[in-house]
Amino acid sequence: MAKFPTVRAPKVEEVLDIADSYGLTLTIEDAESFRKMMAGTAAVYSRLDELPDVKLPVKYPRDPGHRPQPADNKYNQWYWRCEVKGKKNGPLAGKRIALKDNICLAGVPMMNGASVLEGFVPDIDATVVTRILDAGGTIIGKAANTYLCFDGGSATTATGMVENPRKPGHSSGGSSAGSAVVIVTGEADMALGGDQGGSVRMPGAWSGIVGHKPTHGLVPYTGVFPIEATLDHCGPMAGTVRDTATLLQVIAGVDGYDPRQIGTKTQNYVAALEKGVKGLKVGVVKEGFGHPESERVTDSKVKAAADVFKKLGAEVKQISVPWHLHGLDIWTPIATEGATAQMLKGNGMGWNWEGYYNTSLLDAYARGWRARPNDLSETVKLVMMTGEFMHRNYHGRFYAKAQNLSRLLRDAYDAALAEYDVLVMPTIPFRATKLPAPDCSREEYVDTALNMLRNTAPFDCSGHPALTIPCSVSDDLPIGMMIIGKRYDDATVLQFAQAFEAATDWKEM
């Protein structure tokens, strides 16, 4: 008995519609001719669908867990609670690790902060999940993040705004909001976040924890929901530098599936923590301070924190990297047009790259957002409409130019890092803002989601490792210092962070 084809042949009306969308003029006879030829290709697709798909391994047993009750989720920090235990021994033995809810954990629901993905259950473990479990870690749940991760605040999460436990009513930072909060509340020892514009470092800075965006490609992104492949990063978050370095040590390295991993080099990140900073050089980047939106208290506290390195034997000097002021302008077309192409038109996976495509996630997300586009967050709608407008009218020219200029941005940081071991600036130029009111305007809602990217986003373009560490507090709101290093020299960034942490109590500075 012949199997019913899974891919149907097109109708003449569909051929005409497709032709019209590309400016082609076809007669009915032309359309019928193309339709017949296209039917042959559809048959090939149906035969392809009969072949089994490739699935990443799921090595450890688990149960699906549960949605936490409101009493156990005071700040809306969790999407899902579970317990998945790995090996009995290893560098993460005894450690409780939360996953940002854009990371696939087989058998456990994943929402990525978005109503259009609710109900999806992954059938694979992301590479970072398997590495955590192989290292003896216990995964205790999925931490809530903002809607499809396109929000540096914490207001767009479909399950509720994620509040800052340091000062309720204020943003915890985003998009890895819950990942930061569960560390502050003591529910997790470590967490994983994602970073395309600052989404590991911004919640780290505003919530008062350590968050490290690794060198682009150092940590495999396989099994994590993408936004834009040239900006996608996955990184560790923790209450201490040592825990951050330990988690990075476990998850870093090539997995053979992720095309972002080109020339990837790993180091001993934990061993670097003991080296100190005597004789090393710190460049305090002038252009990271004094923005129109900068707070004086943030600028002054970060400068004072940088001076701590002098007491530890390092040379500290203010330097200028003028290209830093262009960083957000370079990032914006890449994030806007790139996300429109990959996250929306490409249903998260996109095309034209060699690696692992998560087809079950692609199918669920495509069905969800295309059936219910009105349910997308205002930030995602803005990105989608702006990106489509630029595609239609400027044909990708500005995306292409921004990608070219990102190399010059990288070169500018590299030039500074050829003379200095690390660069320093505020992670975010101002402290955490209040969460918007439920009835605020669309303009205010979007502004609170995207107004804090100026210092963080450039390093997603350039690919340099960048870490935030709490360096002070004012009016109960933490202030983060960002430490930036050479590409694939994440160890030196962590080395400086450890020296600062050991020498200070940030709550007293």
N, C-alpha and C positions, 0 to 999 in steps of 0.2 A: 504494500500500500504506500503510495507516494506521500511524502511528508509535506504538510502545508507550508508554503514559503513564508518566512518571517519578514521578508522585505518585499513589498508589493511594487508592481510596475507603476510608473506615474500615469496620470490622466492627461489628456490633451490640454485641458484647461490649466493644469499645473505647469506643463511645459511652457505654455504661453505666458503665464504669470512670472515664471523664472526668467524667461527671455526678456520680458518687459522690465524687470528689476535691474537688468544689466544693459538696458538700452538697445536690445536686439529687436529687429523687426522680422517676424515670422508669419507666413501664411498658415492656414489650417493644415495644408498639405505638408509644409515644412515641419510643423509641430508634430504631426502624426509620424513623420519619418524619424525625427529625433526620439519620439516616444518609444518606437519599436526598438531602436538601438539601445536606449536606456534600459529597456526591459531586460535585455541580455545581461547588462551589468548588475541589475537587481538580482538576477538569479545567482550570480557569483556571490553577492553579499549573503544570500540565504544559505549557500553552501558553507560560507565562512562561519555563519552563526551556528552551524551544526558541530563545529569543533569546540572542544573545551577551552575555557579561558584560563589564563595564568593567574594563580592566587599566591600571595605572599604567605609564608608559614605562620601558623598559630600554634605555639609550642607549649603553652601552659594552660591548665584548666581555669575556668572562671564561671561565675554565675552572672546574670544580667544586672544585678543590683537593683537600685530603686531611686525614685525621685525623692529628695529630702523634704521633710515637712518644714513649713515656715519657721517653726520654733528652732529648727536645727540649721536654718539658713538665713540668719538675721540680716546679713548684708547682701543677699541674693548672690552669694559668691559661688555657689555650686549649681551646676545643671544636673549632675547625676552622681550618686555615691555607689561605690562598689569596693571590692577587695580582690585584687589579682596578685597572687604571690609568685615570685620567681624562685630562683635557686636559693638554697639555704645559706650559702656563703657567697662572698664577693664584696667589692668595695661599697656597694649600696645596701648591704645586709642591715636590717633594722631601720632603714630609712623609709619614710612614708612620702610618696611622690604623687602629686596631682598632675593631670594632663590638661592643657588647654583644650577646650572642646572643639577644636578643629583638627584634632589628631585621632586617627582611627585606632580604636581598641575593639577587636572582634567580639561580637556578642553583646556589646554595651552601647546603648543609644548614643547618637551624636547629632547635635543640632547646629553647631557653629553659630550660636546666638540668633539663628534665623528661623522664623516661623515656617518658611517655605521648605525647610529641611526636616521639620519635626516628624518623628516616626522612623527616621532612617537608622538602621542598625548595620554597622560595618561588618564585613566578613573577612577582613584581614587585620593584622597588626602592623602599624607603621614600623619602619626600621628602628626608630628611636625607642619604641615600646619594647621590642624584642631585646634590644641592648640593655635597657633598664632591668628587665626581668632576668636576663642572663647574668647580670651583675649583682643579683640578690635583692633588688629593690621590690617594694610592694606598692602597687598602684592603687590608690584609695578613692579615685573618682575623677570626674570631668569637671574642671573649673569653668565657670561661665565666662563667655567673652562677648564682645559687642557684635552687632549684626553683620555677619560675614566678615568680621574683623575690620570693617572700614569705618573706624571711629577711634580717635585717640583719647576720647573721654570714656565715660562708662554709662552712657544714658540710653543707647539704642538696643541693648540686649533684649531680646523678645520675652525673656522670662522675668524681666524687671531690671531697673537701674541698679548697678552694683555700687554700693556706698563705700566710702572710705572709713574703715574702723578707727583710724586715728582721729577723725573729726567727721562724724556722721552728718549727712546732708551735703557733703562734698564729693567730688569725683575721686575715684580710686586710680584714675588713669586707665588707658586702654591701648589696644584692644584686649590685651591679656589681663583683664581686670581681676577676674576671680583667682587667677594664678597668684597674683600678688596678695590678695586679701587672705587667702587660706594660709599663707605663710605668716602674715601679721597676726592672725587669730590663733596661731599655734596648731592648727588642724593638720598641716603638712609641713614636712621638713624642707622639701624642695618641690619645684614645679617646672614644667616646661611651658614656654610661651612662644609666640610667633612674632616676627618683626618685619614689616614692610615699609613702615615710615617712622618707627620708634616704639612699636607695640610691646616690646619687652622692657625697654628702658623707661618709657613714660609712666607705666604703672609702678615700676620700681622706684622712680623718683618721687612720685606723688604719694605712694603708700609707705615709703621708707624701708625698702629692702634692696638687695643686690640683684641686678638684672644684667645679663651679658648677651649682647648680640654678637655672635661669632663672626669671623671672616666669612664672607659669602661662599657657600659651598663646603665649609668645614663640617657642618652637621647635615647629614642627608635629610632631604625634605620628603622622601618617599613615604606615602601614606598620610601626608598632611595636606589639608585643603589649600590649594594654591590661590594666589591673587594675581601675581605677575612674576614670572620665573626669574627675571633678572633682579627682582627686589626681595624675593622670598628668603627668609631666614627663620630657623628654629633655634631657640637658645634656652639656657638654664636660668632659673630664678631661685633665690634662697635667702635665708636670713643672715648668712655669713658668706664671706668670700671663699672659705675652704669648702663649704658644701657646694657652692657654685662651681668651683674648679673640679671637684670630684665628679659632679654630674656631667660636666663637659668632657672630662677624661673618658667617661663611659660612652657617650653618644657620638663623639667626633670620629671622623674617618670615612673613607669611601665605602659605599655599599654596592656599587656596580649597577645601580638603577637610576641614579639621579644625574641628569645632564648638567646640573649646576656645579657638579664637582669636577672641576678642571684643574689639574695640578695641585690637588689638595695635599697639604702637609700637616701632620699632627705633631704635637710636642708633649712633654711631660708637664702638664699644667699644675699638678699637685706639688711636684718637686720645686717648681719655680717659686712657690709661696715662701720658701725659707731664705731666699737670696737677699732680701732687703733692697734698698734703692741707692745706697751710698755710691757716689761717683757718677750716677746717671743724670740725665737732663730732661727737664719738663718744659714744654712750650705752652704757655697760657695764651690761647688764641684770642686776640683782641676782638675779632669779629663775632665771637660767641657771646659777647656782652653788649649791653647798651642798646638793645633793640627798642623800637617804640613800645612794645608790649612788656619789656623787661621790668621787673621790680628791683628797686635798689637793694632791698634786703637779700634777694637771691644773688645778685651780682657780687655784693660785698662778702657774703658768706662763702661763696665758691672761691673767691680770690683768697680769703683767709684760709680756706681748706687747702688750696694749692701751696700756700706758704708752709704748711706742715711738712711738706717734702724737703724744704730747706733744712729744717731741724733734724731731718733724718739723713742728711748728707748729700742730697741731690741739688743740682743747680736748677733754679727756677727763674724763667725769664719770660716776659711778655713778648709775643711775636705776632706777626700779621700774616694771615692767609686770606687775601682779598676774595679769592674764588669761593670761600665759604658763604659769602653773601649771595652768591648765585645758586647755591645748592638746592634750595627749595624750588626755585624756578626751573631747574633742570629736572628735579624729581617729579614735579606736577604733571607734565605731559606723559612721562613714562608710567606713572601710577594711574592716571586718568584713562589714557587710550589703551595702555597695556591691560588694565583690569577690565575694561569694556570688552576687549578682544578675548582674553583668557577666562576671566571669572564669569562673564555673562554670555557673550556670543559662543565662546568655547565651552560653556557649562563647567568651568573649573579646570578642565584638562587642556583645552586648546588643541593645537596641531603642531606639526613640524618640529618635534623634538623626539629624541630616542631615549626611552626609559620606561618606567612602569606607569601605565595608565590604570587608574582605579575605576573600572567600568561600572561597578555597582554604585559607587558614589556619583559618578557622572549621570547615570540614569535617574537616580532618585532626585538629585538636585535639578536636573533639566525638567523633569516632570513637575517639580514643585514650583520653581520660580516662573516657568513659562505659563503655567496654569493660573498663577496668582501673582502677577507682577505688581499689582497694587499693594501687596503685602510687604514689598521690599521697604527697607528703611529709607528715610529721606536722604541720607548720605549716599546710599547705593543708587537711588534714583538720579541724584545729581550727577554722580560719576557716569552712569550709563548714558544719560542724555547729553552731557558735555562730550564724552568720548565719541558717541555716535555723530554728533554735530561736527566734530573735528575730522572724523573719518570721511564723512560725506563731502565736506567742503575743502579739506586740505590734504586728503589722501595719505595720511600718515607722515607727512613731511616733518611736522614738528616733533613727533615721537622719534623719528629717525635722527633729527638734529640733536634732540636731548640725549639720546643714547651716545652719539658722538661726543657731545660736550661732557658727558659723565666721565669720559676718559681723561679729559683735561682737568676736571675736578679731582679725580684720583691722583693725577700727576702733581697737582698743587699740594695735596696732603702728603704725598710721597716725598716731595721736595722738603717739606718741613720735617718729616720724620727721618729724613736722611741726616739731619743735624740733631734732632731731639728723639729721645727714646719713646716718649709718649706726648700727646697733646691733651690739654684740659680745657673745659668750658662748662657752663651750666648745662645740665641735661635738658631742662625746660626753663625758659627765661622767667617763669613766674610759678608761684605755688598753686596747689590744687584749687580749682574754682568750684563754686556751688553747683550742684546738679540743677539742670533746668526744671522749671515748673512744668507739670503735665500739660498745661494749656498755653505754653509759650509759643511764640511764632516759629514758623519753619526756619526763618533766618537765624534766630537765636539758637535753635536746636542744632542746626548744622555748624554754626560758629563754635559752640562748645565742644563739638566733636573734632574739629579740624584746626583749631587756632594755636596749637602748641607744638607744631612740627618743625619749627625753623631750625633748631640745632640738631635734631635727631635724624630727620629724613635724608640729609646729604650723605650720611654714611651708609644708608641702604643703597644709594646709587654707587658710591665709590667702593663698597664692599669691605671697608676697613673694620676690624673688630672695635667695638665700643661698649663700655661697661658703665652703668650708673651705680654709684654707691652713696648712701645717705651721708651727708656731711654737716647738716645742721637742721634746726627746726625753728619755726617762728609762728606763734599763735597756733600751736599744736599741728602745724602743717609742715611735713618734711621738705627738705631741699636736697636735691641730688646733684652730685658732681659727676660729670662724664669724663672718662679716661679713654683715649683713642690710641691705638697702636698700629704698627705696620701689619699689612696683610699677612696672615698665617703666623703672626707673632702674638697670638692671644695670651701666651704665657707671660709676656712682659706686662701686659695690661693687668692681669690678675696679680702679678708680683707687686705692682704699685698699689693696687687696691688692698691687698693684704697688709702691706706696710702701713697704709693710712688707717685701716681698721684697727690694727694692733696698737697704734699710737694714740688713738682718740676715743672719745665717747661722743658720738655725733649729737646725742640729745643734750649734751652740755655745751656745745659750741655755738 
